[in-house]
Amino acid sequence: MTDVIRIDRDLDEAPESDNDAAVCRATDNDSASLPRYARLPINRCSVPAIILGSLTFQRFPTALQLDNVAELHADLFRRLDRIDDAPLRAAAFVDYLTVHFCLEELEKAGLSERSKQRANANWKRVLRGWSFDSDGREGAILKGWVESRFGLLPRFHGQPLRDFCGPAYLRYQEMRSAGLYGTNALESQLDLVYAYSQYEFGRSAPARTHLELYRGINRLAEHEVLTGSKTRQIVLFNNLVSFTASRERAGEFGDYILTTRVPTAKIFFNCGLLPGVLKGEDEYIAVGGVYDIAIGTL
């Protein structure tokens, strides 16, 4: 009975019109939805791409689970539950990755002397490669991982990706394939990095749903604008995007600073998660899609 009374009260106090900016209106549908050309019809995630890549998800996120990761690695997360110290949890996670994927004993993974060099392309090298050049081979691996797991297609890799039969997209596919060839379940390693990131957010700040992050750019035309004005826009980001938690640091990368609220569910990695992997910048790597952003300058 209490729930019914509460609901009736909420309805009585509801605004008579939808002029409130927080209310989703029918006219918002075009800008809120993830365009068909930016997504796959299926993914390997608990939420379909059309939803998780939308503006609605940015505003009202929910937890994301990659298929079978929690089930296959239940022992890892039970072990982490017993560790109260965050640095010790990070060390335990790195040890688990090293042992589970035989990263220091590649012959146990069935790799020959000829293939060992490519096997060194592990999760850590991929993250560092992204930080150095997001349009390089490691960047193609990560964008391909997002495409496979979340169903969001890349929109840029060295140049805009618009024609799936064109040379730019074929170049991206070649780099992605070359980066994965001969590696030891590299995309599965990245699955665990994302799962660990989400585990740490859930443990350290379970009530937190968003982070305010910044991105510095030189030209507003670098991004696909779906709608908006000179100071606030709805944009379609690439399927994987780098941000920083420091507005001043973002200003070092461009004349314009984009400010947005990124759902913690979309944070793949940040430099404080596993100390020593990425240095400086206070960088956050997040899954892209449609975002509401504010545009400003320092």
Backbone as CSV, one residue per row, in Angstrom:
resi,resn,N_x,N_y,N_z,CA_x,CA_y,CA_z,C_x,C_y,C_z
1,MET,0.824,-1.207,0.000,0.000,0.000,0.000,0.853,1.250,0.000
2,THR,1.969,1.173,0.701,2.867,2.325,0.756,3.379,2.689,-0.615
3,ASP,3.736,1.689,-1.426,4.263,1.960,-2.755,3.233,2.666,-3.621
4,VAL,1.943,2.278,-3.495,0.892,2.902,-4.296,0.741,4.361,-3.946
5,ILE,0.763,4.655,-2.644,0.657,6.050,-2.214,1.810,6.868,-2.747
6,ARG,3.015,6.302,-2.708,4.181,7.047,-3.194,4.055,7.338,-4.679
7,ILE,3.636,6.373,-5.453,3.502,6.560,-6.894,2.458,7.616,-7.203
8,ASP,1.308,7.576,-6.484,0.265,8.572,-6.716,0.774,9.969,-6.423
9,ARG,1.574,10.103,-5.359,2.108,11.415,-5.014,3.036,11.919,-6.106
10,ASP,3.878,11.011,-6.647,4.786,11.407,-7.715,4.023,11.899,-8.935
11,LEU,2.913,11.231,-9.258,2.127,11.633,-10.407,1.463,12.973,-10.183
12,ASP,0.981,13.226,-8.947,0.339,14.490,-8.643,1.303,15.654,-8.756
13,GLU,2.591,15.384,-8.423,3.573,16.454,-8.418,4.306,16.576,-9.745
14,ALA,3.978,15.752,-10.707,4.660,15.788,-11.994,4.350,17.084,-12.725
15,PRO,5.296,17.642,-13.491,5.054,18.868,-14.231,3.984,18.663,-15.289
16,GLU,3.236,19.717,-15.578,2.165,19.642,-16.548,2.677,19.586,-17.974
17,SER,3.869,20.061,-18.222,4.433,20.031,-19.565,5.780,19.340,-19.537
18,ASP,6.363,19.119,-20.728,7.675,18.465,-20.808,8.766,19.471,-21.123
19,ASN,8.605,20.700,-20.685,9.615,21.720,-20.961,10.865,21.545,-20.115
20,ASP,10.764,20.777,-19.039,11.918,20.503,-18.203,12.980,19.793,-19.040
21,ALA,14.219,20.275,-18.949,15.310,19.702,-19.762,15.596,18.258,-19.416
22,ALA,15.208,17.849,-18.194,15.480,16.473,-17.773,14.483,15.475,-18.323
23,VAL,13.395,15.982,-18.925,12.360,15.100,-19.450,12.701,14.705,-20.876
24,CYS,12.625,13.411,-21.161,12.874,12.919,-22.510,11.614,13.098,-23.341
25,ARG,11.724,13.791,-24.480,10.576,14.075,-25.323,10.698,13.335,-26.641
26,ALA,9.609,13.199,-27.328,9.610,12.483,-28.603,10.541,13.128,-29.604
27,THR,10.685,14.452,-29.527,11.554,15.150,-30.466,13.023,14.877,-30.202
28,ASP,13.324,14.266,-29.057,14.723,13.952,-28.734,15.175,12.659,-29.388
29,ASN,14.265,11.877,-29.930,14.597,10.520,-30.351,15.719,10.461,-31.363
30,ASP,15.705,11.362,-32.356,16.714,11.298,-33.406,18.112,11.522,-32.867
31,SER,18.270,12.490,-31.962,19.597,12.797,-31.436,20.009,11.843,-30.324
32,ALA,19.015,11.232,-29.647,19.337,10.370,-28.516,19.771,8.984,-28.952
33,SER,19.288,8.519,-30.084,19.551,7.156,-30.519,20.916,7.038,-31.189
34,LEU,21.504,5.860,-31.047,22.751,5.568,-31.760,22.409,5.241,-33.205
35,PRO,22.962,5.970,-34.177,22.617,5.721,-35.591,22.915,4.284,-36.009
36,ARG,22.115,3.780,-36.934,22.266,2.408,-37.405,23.656,2.159,-37.986
37,TYR,24.224,3.169,-38.658,25.516,2.984,-39.309,26.678,2.926,-38.316
38,ALA,26.404,3.145,-37.036,27.466,3.139,-36.029,27.410,1.934,-35.108
39,ARG,26.606,0.927,-35.446,26.436,-0.216,-34.552,26.214,-1.511,-35.322
40,LEU,26.480,-2.595,-34.605,26.193,-3.937,-35.099,24.848,-4.407,-34.536
41,PRO,24.185,-5.344,-35.202,22.901,-5.815,-34.691,23.023,-6.690,-33.446
42,ILE,24.203,-7.267,-33.207,24.417,-8.116,-32.036,25.732,-7.724,-31.378
43,ASN,25.873,-8.111,-30.112,27.144,-7.906,-29.420,27.319,-9.003,-28.376
44,ARG,28.323,-8.863,-27.536,28.595,-9.858,-26.498,28.479,-9.208,-25.126
45,CYS,27.429,-8.430,-24.969,27.238,-7.634,-23.763,25.798,-7.796,-23.296
46,SER,25.556,-7.457,-22.035,24.228,-7.605,-21.449,23.231,-6.567,-21.936
47,VAL,23.708,-5.528,-22.609,22.839,-4.460,-23.127,23.129,-4.305,-24.619
48,PRO,22.123,-4.265,-25.481,22.369,-4.139,-26.922,22.995,-2.804,-27.283
49,ALA,23.692,-2.788,-28.408,24.445,-1.601,-28.822,23.551,-0.383,-28.994
50,ILE,22.351,-0.558,-29.519,21.479,0.584,-29.773,21.136,1.319,-28.482
51,ILE,21.162,0.598,-27.356,20.874,1.227,-26.061,22.139,1.751,-25.408
52,LEU,23.175,0.910,-25.295,24.369,1.339,-24.558,25.128,2.449,-25.266
53,GLY,24.905,2.597,-26.586,25.564,3.679,-27.311,24.727,4.930,-27.410
54,SER,23.570,4.962,-26.759,22.637,6.076,-26.915,22.836,7.157,-25.864
55,LEU,22.219,8.302,-26.128,22.229,9.401,-25.164,21.463,9.025,-23.902
56,THR,20.425,8.237,-24.058,19.654,7.790,-22.901,20.526,7.002,-21.933
57,PHE,21.416,6.149,-22.460,22.301,5.384,-21.586,23.284,6.301,-20.878
58,GLN,23.766,7.336,-21.560,24.668,8.270,-20.883,23.977,8.902,-19.677
59,ARG,22.719,9.240,-19.839,21.997,9.909,-18.768,21.535,8.947,-17.678
60,PHE,21.153,7.743,-18.083,20.611,6.770,-17.132,21.301,5.416,-17.335
61,PRO,22.564,5.317,-16.939,23.320,4.088,-17.210,22.929,2.949,-16.285
62,THR,23.304,1.772,-16.701,23.162,0.578,-15.885,24.435,-0.237,-16.028
63,ALA,24.637,-1.181,-15.136,25.853,-1.994,-15.187,25.879,-2.826,-16.463
64,LEU,27.089,-3.004,-17.005,27.288,-3.806,-18.207,28.091,-5.053,-17.856
65,GLN,27.685,-6.161,-18.405,28.396,-7.418,-18.192,28.766,-8.021,-19.543
66,LEU,30.028,-8.347,-19.730,30.444,-9.058,-20.928,30.125,-10.537,-20.783
67,ASP,29.715,-11.152,-21.872,29.268,-12.539,-21.839,30.318,-13.468,-21.240
68,ASN,29.925,-14.204,-20.211,30.682,-15.326,-19.630,31.942,-14.929,-18.863
69,VAL,32.285,-13.659,-18.790,33.527,-13.283,-18.106,33.436,-13.574,-16.607
70,ALA,32.351,-13.151,-15.974,32.205,-13.386,-14.536,32.161,-14.871,-14.216
71,GLU,31.494,-15.651,-15.069,31.374,-17.083,-14.826,32.705,-17.804,-15.014
72,LEU,33.437,-17.457,-16.060,34.693,-18.146,-16.352,35.798,-17.794,-15.361
73,HIS,35.687,-16.617,-14.757,36.758,-16.153,-13.860,36.222,-15.882,-12.459
74,ALA,35.265,-16.703,-12.038,34.663,-16.517,-10.713,35.705,-16.625,-9.601
75,ASP,36.689,-17.507,-9.764,37.725,-17.671,-8.730,38.502,-16.373,-8.525
76,LEU,38.773,-15.659,-9.602,39.491,-14.389,-9.489,38.719,-13.408,-8.627
77,PHE,37.441,-13.231,-8.902,36.672,-12.227,-8.184,36.398,-12.636,-6.743
78,ARG,36.306,-13.927,-6.475,36.220,-14.377,-5.081,37.502,-14.065,-4.338
79,ARG,38.625,-14.219,-5.019,39.910,-13.890,-4.397,40.012,-12.389,-4.128
80,LEU,39.579,-11.578,-5.087,39.628,-10.127,-4.897,38.718,-9.678,-3.760
81,ASP,37.596,-10.361,-3.584,36.675,-10.008,-2.500,37.325,-10.124,-1.130
82,ARG,38.310,-10.989,-1.022,38.958,-11.219,0.276,40.106,-10.253,0.542
83,ILE,40.426,-9.372,-0.423,41.552,-8.442,-0.269,41.006,-7.039,-0.051
84,ASP,41.332,-6.441,1.091,40.807,-5.124,1.423,41.655,-3.980,0.861
85,ASP,42.920,-4.243,0.610,43.839,-3.196,0.159,43.846,-3.117,-1.369
86,ALA,43.543,-1.916,-1.913,43.432,-1.762,-3.369,44.727,-2.090,-4.108
87,PRO,45.897,-1.608,-3.663,47.135,-1.978,-4.369,47.394,-3.481,-4.368
88,LEU,47.023,-4.155,-3.285,47.197,-5.611,-3.249,46.224,-6.301,-4.212
89,ARG,45.030,-5.743,-4.342,44.085,-6.301,-5.317,44.622,-6.138,-6.733
90,ALA,45.215,-4.966,-7.008,45.784,-4.732,-8.337,46.892,-5.733,-8.624
91,ALA,47.747,-5.977,-7.628,48.838,-6.942,-7.813,48.289,-8.346,-8.030
92,ALA,47.241,-8.702,-7.288,46.639,-10.028,-7.444,46.009,-10.181,-8.821
93,PHE,45.418,-9.108,-9.330,44.810,-9.165,-10.657,45.874,-9.353,-11.735
94,VAL,46.963,-8.606,-11.646,48.038,-8.740,-12.634,48.637,-10.142,-12.577
95,ASP,48.811,-10.673,-11.379,49.333,-12.037,-11.245,48.396,-13.043,-11.894
96,TYR,47.105,-12.835,-11.718,46.126,-13.754,-12.310,46.221,-13.733,-13.826
97,LEU,46.287,-12.526,-14.410,46.433,-12.426,-15.861,47.698,-13.124,-16.342
98,THR,48.777,-12.918,-15.614,50.064,-13.491,-16.006,50.014,-15.014,-15.998
99,VAL,49.414,-15.574,-14.951,49.372,-17.030,-14.820,48.324,-17.634,-15.750
100,HIS,47.130,-17.053,-15.762,46.035,-17.635,-16.535,46.351,-17.671,-18.029
101,PHE,47.006,-16.618,-18.527,47.309,-16.556,-19.962,48.763,-16.920,-20.268
102,CYS,49.465,-17.468,-19.268,50.847,-17.945,-19.458,51.731,-16.862,-20.093
103,LEU,51.598,-15.632,-19.608,52.301,-14.518,-20.244,53.811,-14.575,-20.042
104,GLU,54.253,-15.283,-19.012,55.691,-15.414,-18.790,56.191,-16.827,-19.096
105,GLU,55.288,-17.700,-19.518,55.657,-19.067,-19.908,54.899,-19.408,-21.182
106,LEU,55.258,-18.737,-22.247,54.481,-18.815,-23.478,54.462,-20.205,-24.094
107,GLU,55.478,-20.992,-23.803,55.489,-22.344,-24.368,54.337,-23.180,-23.802
108,LYS,53.887,-22.862,-22.581,52.759,-23.595,-21.999,51.449,-23.278,-22.724
109,ALA,51.420,-22.150,-23.410,50.238,-21.786,-24.187,50.286,-22.395,-25.583
110,GLY,51.330,-23.207,-25.845,51.441,-23.864,-27.132,52.052,-23.000,-28.210
111,LEU,52.765,-21.962,-27.817,53.365,-21.056,-28.792,54.787,-21.495,-29.109
112,SER,55.124,-21.470,-30.363,56.448,-21.873,-30.808,57.418,-20.706,-30.700
113,GLU,58.692,-20.991,-30.916,59.692,-19.929,-30.889,59.383,-18.857,-31.931
114,ARG,58.848,-19.300,-33.055,58.541,-18.362,-34.133,57.399,-17.421,-33.756
115,SER,56.448,-17.916,-32.972,55.276,-17.107,-32.646,55.405,-16.332,-31.339
116,LYS,56.466,-16.567,-30.570,56.596,-15.925,-29.263,56.682,-14.408,-29.352
117,GLN,57.277,-13.892,-30.405,57.420,-12.446,-30.524,56.058,-11.762,-30.580
118,ARG,55.125,-12.325,-31.345,53.792,-11.740,-31.421,53.036,-11.943,-30.117
119,ALA,53.323,-13.011,-29.393,52.629,-13.279,-28.145,52.935,-12.218,-27.094
120,ASN,54.029,-11.498,-27.277,54.350,-10.410,-26.342,53.384,-9.240,-26.466
121,ALA,52.519,-9.266,-27.473,51.501,-8.227,-27.613,50.379,-8.525,-26.629
122,ASN,50.658,-8.296,-25.352,49.679,-8.593,-24.316,48.884,-7.347,-23.935
123,TRP,48.005,-7.477,-22.959,47.105,-6.391,-22.562,47.858,-5.123,-22.181
124,LYS,48.988,-5.280,-21.510,49.742,-4.111,-21.059,50.355,-3.361,-22.231
125,ARG,50.919,-4.106,-23.184,51.511,-3.457,-24.354,50.445,-2.762,-25.196
126,VAL,49.264,-3.355,-25.276,48.183,-2.746,-26.043,47.763,-1.408,-25.417
127,LEU,47.635,-1.367,-24.104,47.250,-0.124,-23.434,48.300,0.963,-23.627
128,ARG,49.555,0.584,-23.516,50.621,1.567,-23.701,50.671,2.032,-25.155
129,GLY,50.426,1.119,-26.089,50.396,1.504,-27.489,49.274,2.474,-27.787
130,TRP,48.107,2.260,-27.184,46.986,3.189,-27.342,47.362,4.578,-26.838
131,SER,47.996,4.632,-25.680,48.380,5.918,-25.100,49.364,6.656,-25.989
132,PHE,50.228,5.905,-26.682,51.215,6.516,-27.572,50.595,6.945,-28.887
133,ASP,49.736,6.096,-29.478,49.126,6.402,-30.775,47.824,5.608,-30.895
134,SER,46.704,6.272,-30.678,45.411,5.577,-30.723,45.026,5.157,-32.140
135,ASP,45.763,5.639,-33.136,45.479,5.244,-34.520,46.494,4.232,-35.041
136,GLY,47.270,3.654,-34.141,48.225,2.627,-34.522,47.630,1.231,-34.421
137,ARG,48.500,0.230,-34.455,48.028,-1.151,-34.441,47.324,-1.491,-33.138
138,GLU,47.878,-1.025,-32.015,47.234,-1.298,-30.736,45.880,-0.609,-30.639
139,GLY,45.780,0.588,-31.224,44.495,1.265,-31.258,43.466,0.490,-32.056
140,ALA,43.896,-0.110,-33.168,42.992,-0.928,-33.977,42.526,-2.155,-33.197
141,ILE,43.433,-2.741,-32.395,43.052,-3.891,-31.572,41.955,-3.500,-30.586
142,LEU,42.144,-2.370,-29.911,41.172,-1.947,-28.901,39.841,-1.548,-29.532
143,LYS,39.885,-0.845,-30.646,38.629,-0.474,-31.310,37.909,-1.726,-31.822
144,GLY,38.680,-2.704,-32.288,38.079,-3.960,-32.718,37.484,-4.729,-31.555
145,TRP,38.119,-4.650,-30.398,37.584,-5.298,-29.197,36.249,-4.665,-28.800
146,VAL,36.164,-3.346,-28.840,34.903,-2.664,-28.531,33.833,-3.057,-29.541
147,GLU,34.212,-3.110,-30.809,33.275,-3.523,-31.856,32.736,-4.919,-31.572
148,SER,33.608,-5.831,-31.194,33.213,-7.212,-30.952,32.372,-7.361,-29.694
149,ARG,32.771,-6.716,-28.620,32.107,-6.913,-27.329,30.876,-6.039,-27.148
150,PHE,30.948,-4.774,-27.552,29.845,-3.841,-27.299,28.999,-3.556,-28.539
151,GLY,29.489,-3.946,-29.706,28.720,-3.755,-30.931,28.767,-2.342,-31.483
152,LEU,29.702,-1.511,-31.026,29.846,-0.145,-31.532,30.947,-0.128,-32.593
153,LEU,30.612,0.327,-33.773,31.579,0.366,-34.864,32.506,1.574,-34.727
154,PRO,33.785,1.412,-35.079,34.693,2.563,-35.041,34.301,3.588,-36.094
155,ARG,34.494,4.858,-35.777,34.164,5.934,-36.702,35.414,6.631,-37.237
156,PHE,36.557,6.329,-36.611,37.804,6.990,-37.029,38.980,6.101,-36.664
157,HIS,39.908,5.961,-37.610,41.186,5.310,-37.332,42.201,5.853,-38.337
158,GLY,42.852,6.922,-37.970,43.762,7.596,-38.886,43.033,8.525,-39.828
159,GLN,41.831,8.146,-40.205,40.942,8.938,-41.048,39.517,8.443,-40.838
160,PRO,38.514,9.208,-41.240,37.134,8.793,-41.008,36.825,7.439,-41.635
161,LEU,36.047,6.630,-40.906,35.618,5.325,-41.400,34.125,5.417,-41.703
162,ARG,33.812,5.574,-42.976,32.421,5.741,-43.383,31.982,4.651,-44.365
163,ASP,32.892,4.247,-45.234,32.589,3.240,-46.251,33.219,1.923,-45.821
164,PHE,32.381,0.931,-45.503,32.900,-0.333,-45.015,33.585,-1.156,-46.105
165,CYS,33.525,-0.692,-47.322,34.261,-1.342,-48.419,35.419,-0.476,-48.894
166,GLY,35.600,0.676,-48.275,36.613,1.626,-48.715,37.996,1.319,-48.164
167,PRO,39.024,1.980,-48.676,40.401,1.701,-48.264,40.681,2.021,-46.798
168,ALA,40.027,3.052,-46.240,40.280,3.407,-44.846,39.818,2.302,-43.905
169,TYR,38.636,1.764,-44.169,38.122,0.702,-43.311,38.915,-0.591,-43.504
170,LEU,39.321,-0.883,-44.717,40.124,-2.074,-44.963,41.480,-1.966,-44.269
171,ARG,42.039,-0.762,-44.262,43.313,-0.547,-43.557,43.136,-0.815,-42.065
172,TYR,42.042,-0.320,-41.481,41.759,-0.576,-40.065,41.638,-2.074,-39.807
173,GLN,40.919,-2.783,-40.671,40.736,-4.216,-40.494,42.060,-4.969,-40.602
174,GLU,42.910,-4.539,-41.514,44.220,-5.177,-41.667,45.070,-4.980,-40.412
175,MET,45.045,-3.769,-39.871,45.821,-3.487,-38.659,45.280,-4.273,-37.477
176,ARG,43.981,-4.362,-37.383,43.363,-5.126,-36.299,43.746,-6.601,-36.396
177,SER,43.647,-7.169,-37.588,43.970,-8.580,-37.778,45.436,-8.857,-37.510
178,ALA,46.297,-7.959,-38.007,47.734,-8.138,-37.780,48.074,-8.044,-36.302
179,GLY,47.367,-7.165,-35.587,47.623,-7.007,-34.159,47.188,-8.210,-33.336
180,LEU,46.157,-8.897,-33.780,45.657,-10.055,-33.041,46.344,-11.353,-33.437
181,TYR,46.941,-11.382,-34.623,47.526,-12.621,-35.134,48.655,-13.113,-34.226
182,GLY,48.581,-14.361,-33.838,49.651,-14.967,-33.064,49.671,-14.579,-31.601
183,THR,48.650,-13.883,-31.121,48.633,-13.494,-29.709,47.929,-14.569,-28.890
184,ASN,48.074,-14.451,-27.584,47.516,-15.462,-26.688,46.205,-14.947,-26.092
185,ALA,45.089,-15.159,-26.815,43.756,-14.756,-26.353,43.750,-13.298,-25.904
186,LEU,44.276,-12.425,-26.753,44.446,-11.028,-26.368,43.117,-10.352,-26.039
187,GLU,42.084,-10.607,-26.819,40.803,-9.963,-26.539,40.197,-10.468,-25.223
188,SER,40.473,-11.704,-24.870,40.012,-12.207,-23.576,40.764,-11.539,-22.426
189,GLN,42.021,-11.200,-22.648,42.754,-10.428,-21.650,42.102,-9.062,-21.444
190,LEU,41.694,-8.439,-22.549,41.050,-7.123,-22.460,39.683,-7.227,-21.778
191,ASP,38.982,-8.340,-21.984,37.720,-8.565,-21.270,37.936,-8.448,-19.768
192,LEU,38.997,-9.065,-19.289,39.263,-9.055,-17.853,39.684,-7.677,-17.360
193,VAL,40.411,-6.934,-18.171,40.783,-5.568,-17.778,39.520,-4.729,-17.570
194,TYR,38.569,-4.833,-18.495,37.316,-4.096,-18.340,36.551,-4.582,-17.104
195,ALA,36.462,-5.901,-16.920,35.731,-6.452,-15.783,36.360,-6.003,-14.469
196,TYR,37.680,-5.945,-14.424,38.353,-5.493,-13.202,38.088,-4.012,-12.950
197,SER,38.095,-3.212,-14.003,37.781,-1.790,-13.863,36.395,-1.614,-13.238
198,GLN,35.427,-2.360,-13.745,34.065,-2.258,-13.219,33.981,-2.789,-11.785
199,TYR,34.739,-3.823,-11.494,34.770,-4.356,-10.131,35.273,-3.290,-9.154
200,GLU,36.332,-2.598,-9.533,36.902,-1.584,-8.640,35.965,-0.400,-8.460
201,PHE,35.283,0.024,-9.512,34.304,1.101,-9.352,33.189,0.663,-8.403
202,GLY,32.716,-0.562,-8.579,31.645,-1.059,-7.728,32.061,-1.201,-6.277
203,ARG,33.331,-1.472,-6.054,33.797,-1.673,-4.680,34.154,-0.357,-4.002
204,SER,34.790,0.542,-4.727,35.257,1.794,-4.103,34.173,2.849,-4.013
205,ALA,33.256,2.876,-4.977,32.209,3.908,-4.974,30.950,3.335,-5.617
206,PRO,30.248,2.450,-4.914,29.109,1.761,-5.524,27.967,2.687,-5.935
207,ALA,27.862,3.849,-5.297,26.768,4.768,-5.629,27.111,5.694,-6.792
208,ARG,28.364,5.711,-7.201,28.785,6.624,-8.275,28.361,6.068,-9.630
209,THR,27.714,6.896,-10.417,27.265,6.465,-11.743,28.001,7.179,-12.870
210,HIS,28.594,8.359,-12.597,29.234,9.153,-13.644,30.534,9.777,-13.130
211,LEU,31.388,10.116,-14.073,32.563,10.945,-13.821,32.525,12.120,-14.790
212,GLU,32.832,13.311,-14.292,32.949,14.463,-15.190,34.368,14.467,-15.758
213,LEU,34.478,14.303,-17.078,35.771,14.189,-17.727,35.881,15.188,-18.867
214,TYR,37.119,15.383,-19.337,37.408,16.428,-20.319,38.218,15.847,-21.475
215,ARG,38.065,16.509,-22.618,38.813,16.111,-23.809,39.190,17.366,-24.576
216,GLY,40.480,17.544,-24.875,40.937,18.707,-25.618,41.035,18.412,-27.105
217,ILE,40.504,19.316,-27.926,40.558,19.161,-29.384,40.900,20.502,-30.013
218,ASN,41.368,20.472,-31.255,41.699,21.694,-31.978,40.593,22.151,-32.920
219,ARG,39.833,21.199,-33.452,38.782,21.545,-34.416,37.481,20.844,-34.030
220,LEU,36.435,21.637,-33.912,35.144,21.065,-33.568,34.653,20.107,-34.639
221,ALA,35.102,20.319,-35.879,34.669,19.466,-36.984,35.261,18.064,-36.890
222,GLU,36.174,17.836,-35.924,36.745,16.507,-35.754,35.700,15.486,-35.308
223,HIS,34.593,15.949,-34.743,33.588,15.049,-34.204,32.297,15.115,-35.007
224,GLU,31.565,14.022,-34.999,30.285,13.963,-35.691,29.206,14.574,-34.803
225,VAL,28.716,15.722,-35.202,27.702,16.424,-34.423,26.325,16.015,-34.922
226,LEU,25.502,15.514,-34.012,24.153,15.119,-34.373,23.182,16.289,-34.265
227,THR,23.368,17.122,-33.261,22.549,18.322,-33.085,23.203,19.198,-32.025
228,GLY,22.764,20.461,-31.914,23.276,21.310,-30.861,23.626,22.703,-31.302
229,SER,24.316,23.426,-30.415,24.703,24.816,-30.637,26.214,24.936,-30.537
230,LYS,26.705,26.178,-30.472,28.152,26.392,-30.393,28.720,26.003,-29.029
231,THR,27.888,25.986,-28.013,28.383,25.718,-26.662,27.941,24.371,-26.104
232,ARG,26.946,23.761,-26.718,26.483,22.450,-26.240,25.998,21.633,-27.429
233,GLN,26.476,20.385,-27.504,26.154,19.560,-28.664,25.911,18.113,-28.258
234,ILE,25.154,17.419,-29.095,25.024,15.970,-29.009,25.932,15.415,-30.098
235,VAL,26.954,14.654,-29.707,27.946,14.180,-30.666,28.013,12.656,-30.646
236,LEU,28.471,12.127,-31.758,28.772,10.700,-31.861,30.275,10.548,-31.774
237,PHE,30.760,10.053,-30.631,32.182,9.813,-30.449,32.594,8.525,-31.159
238,ASN,33.888,8.387,-31.367,34.440,7.116,-31.824,34.068,6.030,-30.817
239,ASN,34.204,4.760,-31.201,33.746,3.716,-30.289,34.631,3.550,-29.060
240,LEU,35.812,4.133,-29.068,36.667,4.182,-27.885,37.329,5.553,-27.852
241,VAL,37.291,6.208,-26.676,37.711,7.604,-26.578,38.560,7.798,-25.334
242,SER,39.567,8.663,-25.445,40.372,9.033,-24.290,39.887,10.356,-23.714
243,PHE,39.788,10.399,-22.394,39.460,11.608,-21.657,40.507,11.809,-20.577
244,THR,40.406,12.936,-19.886,41.228,13.171,-18.716,40.358,13.766,-17.623
245,ALA,40.749,13.526,-16.383,40.015,14.096,-15.252,40.453,15.521,-14.951
246,SER,41.478,16.010,-15.647,42.025,17.351,-15.411,41.674,18.287,-16.566
247,ARG,40.931,19.332,-16.272,40.577,20.309,-17.306,41.827,21.005,-17.842
248,GLU,42.766,21.318,-16.948,43.996,21.967,-17.382,44.798,21.067,-18.305
249,ARG,44.851,19.786,-17.985,45.570,18.839,-18.836,44.908,18.725,-20.201
250,ALA,43.584,18.743,-20.228,42.875,18.680,-21.508,43.228,19.868,-22.384
251,GLY,43.448,21.028,-21.763,43.796,22.226,-22.526,45.120,22.116,-23.251
252,GLU,45.973,21.194,-22.837,47.251,21.000,-23.512,47.097,20.271,-24.847
253,PHE,45.917,19.685,-25.096,45.694,18.910,-26.307,44.874,19.649,-27.349
254,GLY,44.421,20.850,-27.041,43.648,21.586,-28.029,43.098,22.884,-27.483
255,ASP,42.595,23.710,-28.391,42.050,25.008,-28.012,40.653,24.912,-27.417
256,TYR,39.936,23.836,-27.776,38.581,23.643,-27.272,38.581,22.505,-26.258
257,ILE,37.791,22.655,-25.213,37.678,21.615,-24.195,36.252,21.100,-24.169
258,LEU,36.115,19.803,-24.395,34.818,19.154,-24.318,34.647,18.597,-22.906
259,THR,33.536,18.924,-22.290,33.221,18.433,-20.948,31.988,17.553,-21.028
260,THR,32.058,16.387,-20.419,30.907,15.495,-20.449,30.898,14.618,-19.214
261,ARG,29.744,14.056,-18.934,29.589,13.102,-17.836,29.617,11.698,-18.430
262,VAL,30.655,10.965,-18.095,30.857,9.623,-18.646,30.365,8.594,-17.630
263,PRO,29.464,7.711,-18.018,29.034,6.654,-17.093,30.212,5.782,-16.673
264,THR,30.295,5.480,-15.399,31.380,4.604,-14.949,31.281,3.233,-15.626
265,ALA,30.071,2.843,-16.024,29.900,1.558,-16.716,30.624,1.525,-18.049
266,LYS,30.965,2.703,-18.583,31.651,2.766,-19.867,33.162,2.969,-19.724
267,ILE,33.667,3.049,-18.518,35.112,3.230,-18.327,35.808,1.892,-18.505
268,PHE,36.638,1.811,-19.522,37.413,0.602,-19.773,38.661,0.561,-18.906
269,PHE,39.341,1.700,-18.781,40.597,1.716,-18.036,40.911,3.153,-17.634
270,ASN,41.598,3.312,-16.511,42.162,4.617,-16.152,43.525,4.399,-15.519
271,CYS,44.334,5.439,-15.543,45.744,5.275,-15.186,45.944,4.910,-13.721
272,GLY,44.945,5.173,-12.856,45.082,4.820,-11.453,44.644,3.409,-11.126
273,LEU,44.072,2.717,-12.097,43.537,1.382,-11.845,44.642,0.375,-11.547
274,LEU,45.655,0.361,-12.405,46.796,-0.528,-12.238,48.050,0.322,-12.328
275,PRO,48.569,0.768,-11.205,49.722,1.684,-11.205,50.878,1.146,-12.028
276,GLY,51.471,2.059,-12.822,52.640,1.712,-13.616,52.344,1.320,-15.043
277,VAL,51.062,1.110,-15.377,50.726,0.743,-16.751,50.684,1.976,-17.638
278,LEU,49.924,2.984,-17.225,49.894,4.274,-17.914,50.375,5.338,-16.950
279,LYS,51.153,6.275,-17.445,51.706,7.311,-16.591,51.218,8.689,-17.035
280,GLY,50.905,9.523,-16.037,50.539,10.903,-16.334,49.170,11.047,-16.960
281,GLU,48.804,12.282,-17.199,47.596,12.690,-17.909,46.309,12.398,-17.160
282,ASP,46.353,11.529,-16.132,45.124,11.100,-15.460,44.127,10.637,-16.517
283,GLU,44.592,9.768,-17.408,43.813,9.373,-18.575,42.742,8.341,-18.237
284,TYR,41.589,8.518,-18.860,40.496,7.547,-18.795,40.179,7.122,-20.219
285,ILE,40.092,5.818,-20.438,39.711,5.281,-21.740,38.285,4.757,-21.604
286,ALA,37.386,5.300,-22.423,35.971,5.002,-22.263,35.348,4.530,-23.569
287,VAL,34.338,3.704,-23.446,33.539,3.272,-24.596,32.749,4.474,-25.100
288,GLY,32.686,4.616,-26.432,32.072,5.798,-27.028,30.583,5.671,-27.243
289,GLY,30.119,6.285,-28.341,28.691,6.347,-28.628,28.219,7.788,-28.625
290,VAL,26.932,7.992,-28.363,26.337,9.326,-28.366,26.489,9.951,-26.978
291,TYR,26.997,11.187,-26.962,27.219,11.904,-25.702,26.723,13.346,-25.809
292,ASP,26.235,13.837,-24.705,25.915,15.259,-24.554,27.166,15.935,-24.011
293,ILE,27.689,16.938,-24.728,28.923,17.595,-24.306,28.746,19.097,-24.234
294,ALA,29.513,19.702,-23.340,29.615,21.168,-23.276,30.951,21.559,-23.896
295,ILE,30.970,22.657,-24.647,32.172,23.108,-25.351,32.649,24.417,-24.745
296,GLY,33.918,24.455,-24.374,34.471,25.671,-23.792,35.947,25.803,-24.078
297,THR,36.561,26.790,-23.482,37.996,27.020,-23.603,38.550,27.300,-22.213
298,LEU,39.869,27.195,-22.073,40.498,27.519,-20.794,40.440,29.006,-20.521
